[in-house]
């Protein structure tokens, strides 16, 4: 077949066929009766081999190497191609995400586009100081998705704090994205997600914190309980009491219980829960001391009666704690007694 017919049937342009010829990759080896060069069946088979290899991402130099060396092993080259393709996909995905974020920011002009690009680059900087400055400048200028991605990946506490501040006004959109973070297989990401949710003063965030009380990750449950307790969430009480027992964020948990106990009806319930755990023989002595200290901050007659009982406790530290707290309660002015 002549070059035009080969181009038509193979889908390889005549120009590319001439290029292959000039490189010595595939040349017409036949001749017509009038002396024109033509492609034989073997030449056409070689053309399809070249196109197949090029479809895998091989350069023409790599194609020549593969065809010229019968002993050439493709495994190493294929591994390189896999890595190159993965890098290219990652780069293209990053570009796609950046374009989506710029589009989501709805820039009015190119100046706003450039500002958004600069902030997005700042959030991805290797410098913690630059990331922090970008975070502090990002509120209402960078799409929530980019801020959530940044905060879930941020290890520096100062930068994370700035990102949480930027996300605080995000409302439903930020909470929905952070809910995905709570389902992450990485514990550090789940922790960052719940810490960020706790900073969003929104009903959706409160609802997500309630859901987090049953999260499989005990660290998430504990943090959610403390945050929910600060918002007046009564459902956090059992988890807060457990947190005191387990000596994990026990001070924060005790503070949250004290804040919730400002409601007289809830104070009696919290007292009952603490006393119940104190009576549990499986609770260790250090845990009983923490429970007694938590009980000391609970107002009301029920807590005072429980503390009076604890002055005779078998654990001397618990008994001394209860005695000391009762003296403070008796010495305090009536209006300020817990």
PyMOL commands that set and color helices and strands:
alter all, ss='L'
color gray80, all
select helices_A, chain A and resi 3-10+14-23+41-55+60-68+74-104+110-123+128-136+144-153+157-170+172-182+187-197+203-212+218-230+234-246+250-260+264-279+285-296+301-310+316-331+334-336
alter helices_A, ss='H'
color red, helices_A
select strands_A, chain A and resi 30-31+37-38
alter strands_A, ss='S'
color yellow, strands_A
deselect
rebuild
show_as cartoon
